[in-house]
């Protein structure tokens, strides 16, 4: 069978539904994991405000970051302004707690290009002063060394803005940013440095968005890339007990002499980007089963392993759920003693060794475990090559309308984010936060509608897992 399983039912999950405020914010603590925009502590929310404030400032918006919330005598949270370089410059437009939301929004358009240099670059010293003074709030961990500013100094604000929005898929802007914030332990400066490095890596080092949009069809004549798909060295199939999509990796089909390093990296990037398509908030990470059945030293290749480690640790933070190393032979012991030294503690903590079906069932329901590993999923991977019919849709009036809608949604999201960052009343803060979360969901659905115009169809469309025409996601039921 190609892309099907007789043992599991198909569930069609619509992404075209915009949840109401009541749906989105009811019982957030159980629906959303901690550290997501729907479920933040006051301290965490303030760090997210810092990160957005710095980003928006770099993009050319005039943003005033208030001081962190403190408790008043009656226990109600209040907020006070920081006497920063930026707030001193912006006294004429600074909001007070009595400013109405209507008046605030009228002032929003005056913020475009507030501190943008004529050549598109920010003055590094100016940015350093802003960050240093904005980051002295008690209880907020910030490291104001020059590394973060050096990472931005050769980048143009407008280009970084475009690169960020291209990085976004059908995830939401806040939760994309929060991946980096959580990975850097709620340190605003380190989070920004990591995000800046990732944007540079995506655009200038790997060109991963171009690889993703062209995907297999663009590499149809690249034997080294197509060989990976033909052999099924890695494919996405099923879900673990937490609802995370599973990537099954089969190293026994790998020999380093069959392809060059660039081809292997291209394949790895495609698998990671494909896995992003299967994520559906609040599920925001994927799990991996390294099936080491019949593995030998002839299959070992350290270069792609190093590249995968770099991807997950530096450029796809908080994207790895559980990593299962299954049926490792004795020869793997020496290999593991080398690899484990490359891992940071967070990634290392997600790794588990499994030996048999009973071990696997601690993490994956038997219906999602491949038959070759003792499970009930009878899916047999067989690659279906792309054809001309898999090309992305040609531009038309619908695409133009969707792109215009996206630009409008981005502008609305930025406006709500600025109002949220600058809010000095708890009620305003919560209202703007909810508003921006809802706009984020609209951006998610807009991307799904744009999908057929942006991306060639993948192997998972040909398997029937991803149906773009209906803007819905297909996956096996985890009920």
Buried (B, 14 or more C-beta within 10 A) or exposed (E): EEBBBEBBEEEEEEBEEEEEEEEBBEEBEEBBBEBBBBBBEBBBBBBBBBBBBBBBBBBBBBBBBBBBBEEEEEEEEBBEBBEBBBBEBBEEBBBEEEBEBEEBEEBBEEBEEBBBEEEEBBEBEBBBBBBBBBBEBEEBBBEBEEBBBEBBBEBBBBEBBBBBBBBBBBBBBBBBBBBBBBBBEBBBBBBBBBBBBBBBBBBEEBEBBEBBBBBBBBBBEBEBBBBBBEBBBBBBBBBBBBEBBBBBBBBBBBEBEBBEEEBBBBBBBBBBBBBBBBBBBBBBBBBBBBBBEEBEEEBBBEEBBEBBBBBBBBBBBBBBBBBBBBBBEEEBEEBEEEBEEBBEEBBEEBBBBBEEBEBBBEBBBBBBBBEBBEBBBBBBBEBBEBEEEBEBBEEEEEBEEBBEBBEEBBBBBBBBBBBBBBBBBBEBBBBBBBBBBBBBBBBBBBBBBBBBBBBBBBBBBBBEBBEBEEBBBBBBEBE
